[in-house]
Amino acid sequence: MSSYFVREVFFRPDTEYARELTTIPAPIHNALRRLLKQARGSSVFVPIRAMQYLAVIDAEEVIFVDAQGGYAYHDGEGGRLIRLAWRPFVGRASLCDPVSCEMVYYFNNLKAVQRRLLSEIGPALDQSTRKQSGGQPPSQDGAVRILPFKPRRE
């Protein structure tokens, strides 16, 4: 079977709306790490179809973009705006322990979206894992560029 790579560009807004410390359940964190390791790439794209969001997993964070909006152009490049980011902290006593995580909100009124992401990402990770282990080409693997977004001042 053939495989292919997808190049995506994401913009990180200059300002953060809010940050909060919380935890993510161990099964979700374990699935994120396992999927990234199996992909053998620098990042993995996981569509969360129920919400029309895309999770992009890399070694340091998980970013979330809204597939329905938030597209921007800067210096001749177009890409999606990052809405939320999860930044898990390393270190826990057991694989069954929840993982401390910093949630970074780049837009207002995303607390409900964040709660829903926690409930919807598990099934999306399960589906992506099944695709990878079922002999499917690793279509989620690709190159990601995250750029700062600085709108032009006129």
Secondary structure per residue as TSV (DSSP state, phi and psi in degrees):
chain	resnum	aa	ss	phi	psi
A	1	M	-	360.0	147.7
A	2	S	-	-88.7	157.9
A	3	S	-	-131.0	163.1
A	4	Y	-	-146.3	162.5
A	5	F	-	-115.8	146.7
A	6	V	E	-115.6	132.8
A	7	R	E	-103.7	125.2
A	8	E	E	-126.9	149.3
A	9	V	E	-119.1	132.9
A	10	F	E	-126.5	141.4
A	11	F	E	-106.6	131.2
A	12	R	E	-94.7	116.8
A	13	P	E	-56.6	148.0
A	14	D	S	-62.4	-37.1
A	15	T	S	-111.3	146.0
A	16	E	-	-99.6	141.5
A	17	Y	S	-79.0	-45.2
A	18	A	E	-160.5	161.7
A	19	R	E	-133.4	147.2
A	20	E	E	-148.6	147.8
A	21	L	E	-95.2	133.1
A	22	T	E	-153.9	-165.8
A	23	T	E	-129.1	154.7
A	24	I	E	-115.5	145.4
A	25	P	-	-60.6	146.1
A	26	A	H	-55.6	-44.2
A	27	P	H	-60.0	-35.6
A	28	I	H	-69.3	-47.6
A	29	H	H	-61.7	-43.8
A	30	N	H	-61.6	-41.6
A	31	A	H	-66.1	-38.7
A	32	L	H	-59.6	-48.9
A	33	R	H	-65.5	-41.9
A	34	R	H	-63.9	-44.1
A	35	L	H	-64.3	-41.7
A	36	L	H	-64.0	-42.1
A	37	K	H	-66.6	-41.3
A	38	Q	H	-66.3	-30.6
A	39	A	H	-72.5	-24.4
A	40	R	T	57.2	29.7
A	41	G	S	-125.4	-177.6
A	42	S	S	-83.6	-15.8
A	43	S	-	-157.0	160.9
A	44	V	E	-134.1	134.6
A	45	F	E	-98.4	127.3
A	46	V	E	-124.3	109.5
A	47	P	E	-73.8	134.0
A	48	I	E	-108.4	82.8
A	49	R	T	-60.2	-35.8
A	50	A	T	-61.5	-23.1
A	51	M	T	-114.4	-5.3
A	52	Q	T	59.6	40.7
A	53	Y	E	-116.6	159.8
A	54	L	E	-124.2	127.5
A	55	A	E	-98.4	134.0
A	56	V	E	-118.9	116.2
A	57	I	E	-101.8	128.5
A	58	D	-	-132.8	-175.4
A	59	A	S	-65.4	-25.9
A	60	E	S	-105.9	-25.5
A	61	E	-	-158.6	169.8
A	62	V	E	-120.9	122.4
A	63	I	E	-105.9	153.8
A	64	F	E	-127.1	131.4
A	65	V	E	-124.2	148.0
A	66	D	E	-87.2	117.9
A	67	A	T	-69.7	-16.1
A	68	Q	T	-92.1	-8.7
A	69	G	S	-172.1	174.7
A	70	G	-	89.2	34.5
A	71	Y	E	-92.7	138.8
A	72	A	E	-140.0	160.8
A	73	Y	E	-122.0	140.5
A	74	H	E	-154.3	128.5
A	75	D	T	50.0	43.4
A	76	G	T	79.4	2.3
A	77	E	E	-114.5	142.0
A	78	G	E	-112.1	148.3
A	79	G	E	-172.4	171.4
A	80	R	E	-83.0	148.3
A	81	L	E	-86.3	133.9
A	82	I	E	-72.2	129.0
A	83	R	E	-94.0	-43.5
A	84	L	E	-140.6	157.1
A	85	A	E	-141.9	141.0
A	86	W	E	-107.7	129.8
A	87	R	E	-122.7	90.5
A	88	P	E	-67.9	147.0
A	89	F	-	-94.9	140.4
A	90	V	S	-79.8	144.7
A	91	G	-	110.5	114.3
A	92	R	-	-157.5	155.5
A	93	A	S	-74.8	-29.6
A	94	S	-	-145.7	153.7
A	95	L	T	-66.0	-15.3
A	96	C	T	-91.3	-7.7
A	97	D	S	-79.0	144.6
A	98	P	-	-63.2	157.3
A	99	V	E	-107.8	128.1
A	100	S	E	-63.6	140.5
A	101	C	E	-149.0	142.1
A	102	E	E	-99.4	123.5
A	103	M	E	-96.4	127.3
A	104	V	E	-114.4	121.8
A	105	Y	E	-103.2	124.6
A	106	Y	S	-98.6	-7.1
A	107	F	S	-137.7	159.3
A	108	N	S	-74.7	156.9
A	109	N	S	60.7	43.2
A	110	L	-	-111.6	8.8
A	111	K	H	-62.0	-42.1
A	112	A	H	-67.4	-37.9
A	113	V	H	-62.9	-42.6
A	114	Q	H	-59.8	-46.2
A	115	R	H	-61.3	-40.9
A	116	R	H	-69.4	-37.9
A	117	L	H	-57.5	-41.3
A	118	L	H	-61.2	-32.2
A	119	S	H	-86.0	-28.1
A	120	E	H	-92.3	-21.4
A	121	I	H	-71.9	-31.2
A	122	G	H	-55.7	-55.7
A	123	P	H	-61.1	-35.6
A	124	A	H	-66.2	-39.5
A	125	L	H	-65.9	-40.8
A	126	D	H	-60.2	-43.7
A	127	Q	H	-65.0	-42.9
A	128	S	H	-64.4	-38.9
A	129	T	H	-65.1	-41.8
A	130	R	H	-61.8	-41.0
A	131	K	H	-62.9	-43.2
A	132	Q	H	-67.6	-41.5
A	133	S	H	-79.8	-15.0
A	134	G	T	-87.4	14.2
A	135	G	T	84.5	6.5
A	136	Q	-	-71.9	151.6
A	137	P	-	-64.6	143.7
A	138	P	-	-75.6	72.0
A	139	S	T	-69.8	-15.7
A	140	Q	T	-79.8	-17.2
A	141	D	B	-75.8	136.4
A	142	G	E	-173.2	-173.6
A	143	A	E	-100.6	134.3
A	144	V	E	-122.3	136.9
A	145	R	E	-123.4	124.7
A	146	I	E	-110.4	119.6
A	147	L	E	-115.9	149.7
A	148	P	E	-70.4	142.1
A	149	F	E	-103.2	115.8
A	150	K	-	-125.5	101.5
A	151	P	-	-62.1	148.2
A	152	R	-	-67.7	137.9
A	153	R	-	-96.2	127.6
A	154	E	-	-114.4	360.0
